[in-house]
Amino acid sequence: MTTGDLPGNPEETPPVALPIDGVLDLHTFAPRQVQAVVADYLDACQAAGILEVRVVHGKGIGEQRRAVHAVLARHPAVLRFALATPAFGGWGATIVHLRAPETKGEAGSRKE
């Protein structure tokens, strides 16, 4: 049996619009989707001017958290990230701080 034979295969399901509100709950996503979902969500938040994002990855055995942190460590919009305080999910969530989006005039005016 291939994944195409499985009922509810995400490849056969049309994309669902996520609210861009600064909170991404990964519980409904398959592990193979997590990296792309996190990267796309961060891009959308940055474009919307949402510069603090909470990614809920769950506590579990830590595999999802490690996958999320790997994406965050190499995403160009991420300034810093850390596990949430207990009031915001503790080690089941990560708080991400994003760079402000560049305006059209800034992209070419930076000096290296």
N, C-alpha and C positions, 0 to 999 in steps of 0.2 A: 504494500500500500504506500502510495506517495502522499505528500502533503496536499496535492491537488485532489486526492480522493477523500480527504477528511471533511466532514461537515463544518461549515463556518470558517473555512480557510480564508485568512485575511487577504490573500491574493485575489480572491473572488469577490470579496466584500468591498463595496465602494467606500472611499475615504469618508471619514466623519469629521466635521468641522469641530475643532476644539475652541472653547472660549479662551481668548488671550487676556488673562486676568492676573497673571503672576504666580499661579499655582498649577503645577503639572503633576497629576496623580498617575503613576505608571502601573498601578494595579491591573488595569484593564488591557494592557498591551502585552503581546508575546515577547519573550526575551530577545528574539531576533530583530524586533522592531525598535527596541529601546534606544539604541545609539542614534538612529536617524530621527526619531521623534524628539529626543532631547535637543539635538542640534537645530532642528527646524523650529522648535518652540522657542529656543533662546533667540534665534534670529528674529522671529515674529515679535517677541517681547521687546527686544532692542529697538526694532523699527517703530513700535508703538510707544516708545519712551518709558517702558516699564523696566527699571534698572535693578530691581531686587526681585528675585524669583525663588520660589520654594518648590523643590522637586521632591515629591513623595515617592520613595523607592521601596519602602517597607523595611522591616528589621530582619526577618528571615536569617539566612546563613551568610549574608553579605555579598553574594554574587552580583545582585542587581546594583547595590551601592558601588561596588568596584567598577562595574561597567559605566555607570553614570559618572563617577569621578574621573575615569579615563577620558570620557568625552569632554568633560569640563576642563581638564588639564591641557587639552590641545585646542580648545575652541578660541578663536581670536577675540571674541567679544567679552570673554570672562576676565574680570579683574582679579577676583578671589572667590573662594567658596569654602564652606565649613559645615559640619554637621549642625543641625538646628538645635536650639535650646529645648529643654523638655516641654515647654509650653507650645512649641511649634512642631513637635514630632520627634524630638531627640535624635537618636541614631537611626531613625526610620525616615528621616528627611534631610535634605541638604539645602542650605541657603546659598544662593548664587548672586554675586554682585557683578553687573555688566557695565561695560564702558558706555558712555553716552554716544549715541549715533553721530557720525560725522555729518556736518552739513555740506552741501555741494561745494561751497567755497573753501572748506577746510582741507579737503582731500589733496589738493595740489599745492597747498601753501605750507605744509609741514617741512621742516628742515631736519635732516638726519644727523 
